[in-house]
């Protein structure tokens, strides 16, 4: 077996979903990794490098699709709840997500955006910003800034991740400490996580969306 591709991971995930309909997202994700690892003829180091390279894009696609499927249910649509990818937002909607930042080289303020994966609207008003990232390593420091921007705009900021290195509630690492400060919720696709009020399993996201929008 050669280098793993993102599409191969997506296809395997869909196949696992078909054969194991009772599996939640996390079980399917880990089943895919196990299946592909067993097929890999190279050593474990090569597999992990290949998985790390391809899984990020696959994870983002699959988690975004999962959230969009939840929000496409009639109970949400009937209440005017709409989820849009960044590419589907109108120029006016994108403008509401922007921040004005001082560009030192031009000596003027310019609009910048985090280009979130999904923006969830109630009617015409944006309410929730969702980002899907397989790893938090390069995200939490950037999100320190954007969490402040979204808070000023009265937007909930939630993240879905497959991050496995967060430490524990009693001994948090840097990623966990920042995440607990900046996110409304951090949903983890990893059954070994030490959960708390902010850091929750991905299976909680539908219940939280119902609590925020339908109650």
C-alpha positions in Angstrom: 0.0 0.0 0.0 1.4 3.4 -1.0 0.9 6.8 0.6 -2.5 7.4 2.1 -4.7 10.1 0.6 -7.4 12.2 2.1 -9.9 10.8 -0.4 -9.0 7.3 0.7 -9.7 8.1 4.3 -13.0 9.7 3.4 -14.0 6.6 1.3 -13.0 4.3 4.1 -15.0 6.3 6.6 -18.1 6.1 4.4 -17.6 2.4 4.1 -17.3 1.9 7.9 -20.4 4.0 8.4 -22.3 1.8 6.0 -21.2 -1.5 7.6 -21.3 -0.2 11.2 -24.3 2.2 11.4 -24.3 2.1 15.2 -20.8 3.5 15.4 -20.5 7.2 16.4 -18.1 9.5 14.5 -15.2 8.8 16.9 -15.5 5.0 16.6 -15.7 5.3 12.8 -12.7 7.6 12.7 -10.5 5.3 14.8 -11.8 2.2 12.9 -10.6 3.8 9.6 -7.2 4.5 11.0 -6.9 0.9 12.3 -8.0 -0.5 9.0 -5.6 1.5 6.9 -2.8 0.8 9.3 -3.4 -2.9 9.0 -3.2 -2.6 5.2 0.0 -0.6 5.3 3.0 -2.6 4.3 5.5 0.0 5.5 6.7 0.4 9.0 4.6 2.2 11.7 6.6 5.4 11.4 5.9 5.7 7.7 2.2 5.0 8.3 2.0 7.7 11.0 3.7 10.3 8.8 1.4 9.4 5.9 -1.7 9.5 8.1 -0.7 12.8 9.6 -0.3 14.3 6.2 -3.6 13.1 4.7 -5.9 12.9 7.7 -6.2 16.7 8.4 -8.1 17.5 5.2 -10.2 14.3 5.5 -11.1 15.1 9.1 -12.2 18.7 8.2 -14.4 17.5 5.4 -16.0 14.7 7.4 -16.7 16.8 10.5 -18.0 19.7 8.5 -20.3 17.4 6.6 -21.5 15.9 9.9 -22.4 19.3 11.3 -24.1 20.4 8.1 -26.2 17.1 8.2 -27.3 17.9 11.7 -28.3 21.4 10.9 -30.2 20.3 7.7 -32.7 18.4 9.9 -36.3 19.8 9.8 -36.2 20.8 13.5 -33.5 23.3 12.8 -34.6 24.4 9.3 -38.1 25.1 10.6 -36.6 27.6 13.1 -34.7 29.4 10.4 -31.3 27.9 11.4 -28.9 27.9 8.4 -25.3 26.8 8.3 -23.0 28.1 5.6 -19.5 27.4 4.5 -17.2 30.4 4.1 -17.3 30.1 0.3 -21.2 30.3 0.4 -21.4 33.5 2.4 -22.4 36.7 0.6 -20.0 39.7 0.7 -22.1 41.4 3.3 -22.1 38.3 5.5 -18.4 37.9 5.2 -18.0 41.6 6.2 -19.8 40.9 9.5 -17.0 38.4 10.3 -14.2 40.8 9.6 -12.0 42.7 12.1 -10.2 45.9 11.3 -6.4 45.6 12.0 -3.7 48.1 11.6 -1.3 47.2 8.7 2.0 48.7 9.7 3.6 48.7 6.3 0.8 50.7 4.7 0.1 52.7 7.8 -3.7 52.1 7.6 -6.4 49.9 8.9 -7.4 46.9 6.7 -10.2 44.2 7.0 -9.0 40.7 8.0 -10.9 37.5 8.5 -10.4 34.1 10.0 -12.5 32.5 7.2 -14.3 30.1 9.5 -15.3 26.7 8.2 -19.0 27.1 9.1 -21.1 30.1 10.2 -24.5 29.2 11.7 -27.2 31.8 11.3 -30.6 32.2 12.9 -32.5 34.1 10.3 -30.1 36.7 8.9 -28.0 37.0 12.1 -24.8 35.0 12.6 -24.8 33.2 15.9 -22.1 30.5 16.0 -18.7 30.2 14.4 -17.4 26.7 13.9 -13.9 25.6 13.0 -12.8 22.0 12.3 -9.1 21.2 12.8 -7.5 17.8 13.2 -4.8 19.3 15.4 -4.8 22.3 17.7 -1.0 22.8 17.6 -1.1 25.7 15.1 -4.6 27.0 16.0 -5.0 28.0 19.7 -2.5 30.9 19.6 -4.3 32.3 16.5 -7.7 31.7 18.1 -6.7 33.8 21.1 -7.1 36.9 18.8 -10.3 35.7 17.0 -12.0 34.6 20.2 -11.9 38.3 21.3 -13.2 39.5 18.0 -16.1 37.0 18.1 -16.9 37.8 21.7 -17.3 41.5 20.8 -19.7 40.4 18.0 -21.6 38.2 20.5 -20.8 35.1 18.5 -20.2 31.7 20.1 -16.9 30.2 18.9 -16.8 26.4 18.8 -14.1 24.0 17.5 -14.1 20.3 16.5 -10.7 18.6 16.7 -9.0 15.2 16.8 -6.4 16.5 19.2 -5.2 13.8 21.6 -2.6 15.7 23.6 -4.4 18.0 25.9 -3.2 16.9 29.3 -5.7 16.5 32.0 -8.0 18.8 34.0 -5.6 18.7 36.9 -2.5 18.9 34.7 -3.4 20.8 31.5 -0.9 21.5 28.8 -0.7 24.9 27.0 -3.3 23.9 24.3 -5.8 22.9 26.9 -5.4 25.9 29.1 -5.9 28.3 26.1 -8.8 26.2 24.7 -10.6 26.4 28.0 -10.2 30.2 28.0 -11.1 31.0 24.4 -13.7 28.5 23.1 -17.4 28.2 23.9 -16.9 24.5 23.4 -14.1 22.3 22.1 -15.4 19.0 20.8 -12.9 16.2 20.7 -13.0 13.0 18.6 -10.9 11.0 21.1 -12.4 8.8 23.7 -9.4 9.1 26.0 -9.8 12.8 26.7 -10.3 14.1 30.2 -13.5 16.1 29.6 -14.8 19.2 31.4 -17.6 21.7 30.8 -15.8 23.3 27.8 -14.0 20.2 26.4 -16.6 17.7 25.3 -17.0 14.6 23.1 -18.0 15.4 19.5 -21.3 13.4 20.2 -22.4 16.3 22.4 -22.6 18.9 19.5 -26.1 18.1 18.4 -27.5 18.4 21.9 -25.7 21.7 22.4 -27.0 23.1 19.1 -30.5 22.2 20.2 -30.0 23.9 23.5 -28.7 27.1 21.9 -31.2 27.3 19.0 -34.4 25.3 19.9 -35.0 26.1 23.6 
